[in-house]
Each structure stands twice: as structure tokens, then as C-alpha cells.
Amino acid sequence: MSEKKNTSYPKEKINILFLENISDAATAQFANTGYTNVKKLNGALSEEELIKEIKNVHILGIRSKTMITKKVLEAASKLQAVGCFCIGVNQVDLKAATKHGVAVFNAPYSNTRSVAELVIGASIMLVRKIIDKNKAAHEGSWMKDAKGSHELRGKTLGIVGYGNIGSQVSVLAEALGMKVNFYDVETKLPLGNATACKSLKDLFKHSDVVTLHVPELASTKNLINKSNLKLFKQGSVLINYARGEVVDINALKQALESGHLGGAAIDVFPVEPEKNGDVFNSPLQGLSNVLLTPHIGGSTQEAQNNIGLDVSSKLFNYLEKGISTGSHSIPALALPPQEGAHRILHIHENVPGVMSQINATLSQNKINILGQYLKTNDTIGYVVLDIDKSISKNAVELLKNVKHSIKVRILY
């Protein structure tokens, strides 16, 4: 089957909207395969603005600032999938997306290296007191002083969250001669000579540098608080390139001002400006040996290119093949190609009897099933039907009338 015939729906009629200056690699990938109706906007849209824009959109691409709410999804009658060109999906109401049969994809691994490298770079800046010396040099003062300045070699790095980024940081840190400890709520296989700690207290007590790599959950909100900061080693530094809600900023400020902590690098904040140029305020501004960056942990050209290719590929697979692997809302289903058949995708409420209705409806209308694939989660079921090319023209309409159907479309 040629690329041009992957979907029976004319590609030029598929509307694609990309927000937040998504990588050109993504837009080019769609344009180069025949999807000519691609609209790209540099900034995020408010809920009200997005409701107006999304009415006829089939594929939506966003980054971290655009909120995909229940109201937005209710207005998106043609929406098939949302591509989050970032590592998280917390900006999407996944419950509502699931209810409306909208697939949600992201790129959880594509910026891993970029974040890991910046963590190591920030660690060096902090333990060498570079921030203070840089400030003095810009102000015309010469501070050639080794006091309080250290090498990373021989120091202990404590990693909270030993997932994709945390484990990558672990490898880079060991290459610099650091001892690595980590703590994770799940049992993880250590890389290299890294050691798992049984508790956060144990990790904090022995770490010269603590770096956070945990998701934003109820259990991680203010994970680093006034009580836990007291457990940190005197003069140690904290790096947060995870989520803004993980650290109690006011408690961190007190620990820095008292001298208990020797420094901090913070890239994420509880409240962040919506767009470039907006006013940014933080209690940490103006503090000595504090490195503040505007949520750029994964913002490299390489990472954005990788994210663009990764999410675009997932959107292509779903749009043209029905493959939902990597979706956070539609059950994961990997599908082999079926020659000489029509393929129909059917998303329905996960209740007993739907498959019986589907099969009975097709059978009663003498439509032969060549292949059938089903996957469910707690809320919905996703079934792909490969049927004989002698399909009646009203097959899709017949399936739409099956009770508890959410979304039906013919792929090819």
C-alpha cells in the first residue's frame, strides 16, 4: 500500500494545529507526507481562544503551557489525537480525553540527555561558587578566591527519582568521579556503582548535591519542605529540574539564607509566566549562589528535534495505522497491516455486550471480518476491525449506531 493511500480520508482535509512554537521537524514531517493543512502558532492559547480554534481540528500539537480542559475537548468534535511535544501530559485532562475517545501522546524520553547534562553543569557552577564570582566580575570586582570552591570529584550525588533522567544523571556523575546514591519509591536496578538508599533521610544526610527527578503527584507536592531541608547535609546544594510544586520555595529560601544550604539551582516554579517577556517573580531572586532558569531543562535544539520526531511518529501511526502504543488515554494496540481489507477504528464505553453488538451488526449485514483487535482500560474499549473489501457503504454508520459507541472512523 503506498504512502498516499494510508488513509481513505483526503490528507488535505485533515486539519492540524501546532501551538507553542513546536519544532519545525514536526511540521515538516507532516507536510512532507501530504498533510498540507498545517497551522502553526508560536504561543499558547487560553481556554477561550482554543475553543474557537479547535472546532475543525483533527490533530492538535502542544507543549506544556496550553491547557486541554474538559470544555476544550467538548468543543473539539473532530479531534482524533493530541500530541504533547514535551515529557509530561499533566496539562491535559486525561479523564475527559478518554471519555471523548481522543488519543494523547507525549515524548517521555526525548529530552533526557539535555536535562541530565544541565544538572551536571549546574552542580559544577554551584560547588565552585561560580554564580557569585560571575556577578562580581560583571560588577567590576575581582574575586580570585578558592574559599568554599570544590571539585565534584569525590563528592556524593543524591538522586531522588531514578527514572530515565535520574539514571542518566547517575551515569554522567560517575564519569566525573562522584559517588551516587539514589532513592525511588519503586525498586530500580542501579547503573554502574550507584547505591539505592532505603529512605530520603538517609539520602539527604550523606549527599553533597541533591537533584530531584520526580513527577508532579499529590505525594510529591512540597516533598522538599522545612522538615526535610533540616535533614540535608550542612552546605549541600539542591537542584530541582523536575516540577515546581515539589519544592516549598519559602522553606528553601530560609535554608539558603541561614547558610544551611550552600546553593540551589531551580528551573521549575509553582507559578510560571505564560509566555516569554512576561514578568517573573520568585522569593529566590537576588539570593547568593542561586541559579534560576526559566524552565529550560529540556530546551535544546537536539531535544526539540527528537521530541518533534517522536511525537509526530506516534501521531502518524495512530492517524494512518490505528496504532495507539504510547497513548495515555486510548488502550495501547499495535496492529499488523492487513492487505486487501478495509480498516475501521471503533472506540466505545467499556461495558459488557459491545463486542457482541459489533459482531452481530456486521454479521447481519453480511460483512466479513478478516481481523479483529481489542484492548480496553477501565473506561473505554478500542477495537480495530479489518473487514472484507466488499464492505457495504453504510458499515461505518452501522457501527456508529452500536450502543455505547464514542468514536468511529474508517482508516482505509
N, C-alpha and C positions, 0 to 999 in steps of 0.2 A: 504494500500500500504506500503510495507516495506521500510526502510530507503535506502536499497541498490538499489531500483528501482525508487527513486525520480526523477532521470533524465535518459533519454534514452541514453545520451552521456556517454561513459565509463569514470568513475571518474579518472581512472589512466591516461587518455589522457588529462585531464584538467590541464593546466599549471598555477601554482600560484607563483607569485613573491612577496616576502615581503622585503622591504628595511628599513634602519634606525633602525635596531635592535628592531623590533616590538615584543611586549610581547610574551613569549612562550605560553601564554594562547590561543592566536590566532592560532599559528601554530599547537598546539596540538589539537585544536578543529577541524581543517580541517583534520589532519592526522587520528584522531580517528573515522572519519566518511567516510573513504575510499579514501580521496584525497591524494594520495601518492606522487604526483609530485609537492612538495612544495620546493621552493628555497628561502633561507633567507640570506640576506646580511646585514652586520652591519651598513654600511654608506649610505649616499645619493649618487645618481648618477647624473652626468652632463647630459645636454640635449643630447649630442652626445653619451654618454655611454648608456643612457636609450633607445635611438632609436635602438641601436644594440641589447639590451637585450629583448625588448618588442615585437619583431616580432611575436612570437608564444604564447604570454601570454594571458590567458583568464581573470584572476583576478590579479589585482595589489594592493598591500598594501603599503602605505607610511605614513610618519609623516609630519612634517612641512617644511623640508629642500628640498625635491625633488620637482622640478617644472614640472608640467604636462602641457606642452605647446601645441600649435596647431600642431607643427611639430611632437611631440611625438605621439599625437593622430592619426595623419595621417599615421604614421608608424605602428600603433597598429591595424592591420586588424582583429585580433581575439578577441580583448579586449571587455569584456562584462561589467565589472564594476571596479571602483577604490574605495578602502576603505581608507579614511583618518583617521588614528588612532590618532586623536587629535580633538580639538574642532572646528577648522576652516577649510575652504576649499579655502582660498584665494590663495593657491599655485597651484590650478587647473584652467585652462582656461575653465570655465563652459560653455561659449558660444560654444566653439569648441567641448566639451564633449557632449553637447546637439545635436549639428549638426551631430555628428558621432553615436548617439544613445548609448552612454556609461553612465551607471548609476554611480553617485558619492555619496558616503555615508560618514558620519562622526559620531563623538560621542560628541554632544554639551554639554552634562550634566555630563559625567562620571568623570571629574576631579574637579568638582565644590567644593567639600569639601576640597580637597588638597589646592587649591588656597585660599579659604576663611580662612583656618587655618593659612597659611603663612602670609596673610595680617595682621591678628591679632598679630601674632608673631613679624612681622616687626614693627608694631605700638608700641609694648611694648619696643622693642630694641631701637627705635628712641626716644621715650619720656623719657626713662630712661638714655639716653646718653651712652648706653652700648658699642657702637662701639668704642668711644674714650677710655673708660676705659679698654676694651679688648686689644686695641692696646698698651696702656701704660703698662699693665700687661705683655704682651709678650716682651716688650722692657725693663722690669725690673723696671718700675716706679709704685709706689703705689699711686693710686688716689681715696682714700676713701672719697668721697665728694658728698653731696646731692644737691649741687647747680645746678639748671636747670634740675633736675631729678624729674619726676612726675609720678603719677599713671594714668592709663587710666580711672578709675572710675570717673565719674562726668564730663569727657571731652566730646566734641561733635565730632562725626564722620560724615563727609560729603561724601556721596557715589554718584559718577557720573556714571549713568547707573545702573538701578535697575532690572537687569535681573536675570538669575539663580545664578550667582556668587554674584552679588551685594546684592541680597536679603538674601543669605546665610550668607554673612558677616554681614548684618544687625542683624540677629538673634544672632550670636555669640557675637557681640559687645554689644547688650543689656544685654546679660547674664553676661557681665563683668561690667555692671553698666554705660555704656555710653549712651548719648543721640544721637539718629541717625536722621540725615536729609538726604534726597536723591533728586536727580534731574534726570529726564528721559524725553526724547522727546515725549514719549508716556505716556498716563495715566496708572499708575500702582497702584494696591491695596497694601497699606502699610502692612507690617507684624509687629506684636507687637505694639509698640508705636512709630514707625518710622513716620516721618513727611515729606511730599513732599514739596519741595521748588519750587517757581514759576520761578526762574531764577538761573543761575550759579552764578551770582554776589551775590545773597542772600546766597547761599550755602557756597561760599568761605569766605564770610565776617564773618560767625559765626562758622566755623569749625576749631578745633584744629588739626585734621587729615583729609586729603582729599585722597580718594582712587578711582582710575579710573577703570571702568569695561565697556568699550565701544568697539564696533567693529572698524576695520580699514576701514573708508569710506572717501570720499572727504570732507565731512562735519566735520569729527573728526581729520583731519590732523592738527597738531600743535594747537589742541584745548587748550592746556596749553601753552600759549605764553607769551611774555613780558608784554602785556597789562593785560591779565588775572591774571598773577602772582602778579601784583600790588594790586589786589583785595583780595589776601589771607591775613588772619589774621597774624599779626606780630608773628614770632616764630613758626608758624604752620609747619606741615610736609606733604610731598606729597608722595604717593605710586602709582607706575604705574606697574601693573601686567597685563595690557591689551594688547596694541600694541605699538611698538616702535615709530611709526610716530605720535602718539597722543601728545607727549611732544616735545617742542622745547628745545633740550638739552642745547644749548648755553645760552638760556634765563634762564633756570633753574640754570645753573652754576652761572650766575650773581646774581640771587636771593639768592643763598646759600652763596656766597662769601660776599655779602653785609650784611648778617645776617637777611634779611627779612624773609627767611625761616629757620627753625631750623633744618631741616634734610630732607632726601629723601631716599626712597627705590625703586630702579629701577631694574626690572627683564627683560625688553624687550628694544631693541635699534633699531634705524633707520637702522643701518647696523650691522649684526651679522656674526661671523665666520661660515664657512660651517660645520666644524667638530671639535670634541674635540682635543685640543692640538694646534689649530691654534691661531695665535696672535690676541689678543683683545685689542682695543684702545677705550677710551672714554674720553671726556673732564671732566667727573666727577671723574676720577681716582685721588686718593690722597686727596680728599676733606674730611674734618672732618664731622663726623656724616652722612655719606652717605653709604648706604648698597647696594652693587652691586652684583647681582646674574645672572648666565648665562642661563636665560630663563628656569627656573626650577619650575615655579609656580605650574604646574600640575604634576611635576615629582616625584611621589611617587609610591611605589610598588602597593599599593591599586588602585591608579588611573589608572596605566598602565594595570593592570589586568582587571579592569572594562571596560576600553576602548577596550581592546582586545576582550572581550566577547561581548560587544555591537556592534562593527563594524562587527565582524565575523558573528553574528546572522543576521544582515541586509544583508550581502553578501550571506549567506546561503539561506535566504528567497527569494532573487532575483534569485539566481542561480538555486534553486531547486523547487521554487513555483511560480516564476514570480512576487512576491510581491515587489513593489517599494516604499513602505512607508519609508520616511526619505531621499529619493533621492533629490539631488539639481539640477538634470538635466532631469531625466525621470519623467513624471507626476505620482503622488502618486496613487497607485492602490492596494487595499487589496483584496485578492481573496480567496473564499472558495474552498476546494478541490472538485474535480469532479471525482467520481468513474466511471469506465467503459468508459473513454474518453481519447483521445489524446489532449494535450495542446500545442498550438503554440503561440509564442510571436511575435508580429509584431510592429515595430517602423517605423513611416513614417512622412514625412513632413506634417505639419498641414495646409492642403489646402482642399477646398471643393471637394467632389467626391471620396475620397479614400475609405471610408467605402462602398460606393455603388459598387466600383470595387471589393473589397474583397468579399462581399456577392455574387455578380454576378459570380465571378470566381469560388467560391466554389459550388454555385448552378448549374452552367453549367456542372460541373464535378461530380454532384450527391453526394456531400459531405455534410452530415447533421450536422448542428451547434446545439450543446446541450447547450452551454453557451457562452455569448459574453460580454466582459467588456471593456469599452473605457474611457480613460482620456486624456485630451490634455492640453498643455500650449501654449504660444504664438508661439512657434517654431515647436514643434513636437506633434504627437499623439501616444499614446501607447494603443494597443488593444491586449487583450488576448482572444484567441478562444479555446473553448473546443469543439472538434468535435468527431463524432461517430468513434468507433474503426475500422470501415470498411474503414477508410481513405485510399485514393489512395496513393501509394508510392511517387507520384510526387507532393503532396499537398504543401510542403514547397517551391519547385521550382516554382510552380504556383504563390504562394504569393510573392516570391521574384521578380517576373516579373510584379507585380502590380506597376503602375506608382507612383513615389514619395516614394517608399519603401527605408528605410535606413538600417534596420537590421531585419532579420527574423531568428528565431531558434525554433526547436521543443524541448519542455521541457521534455515530457514523452509521 
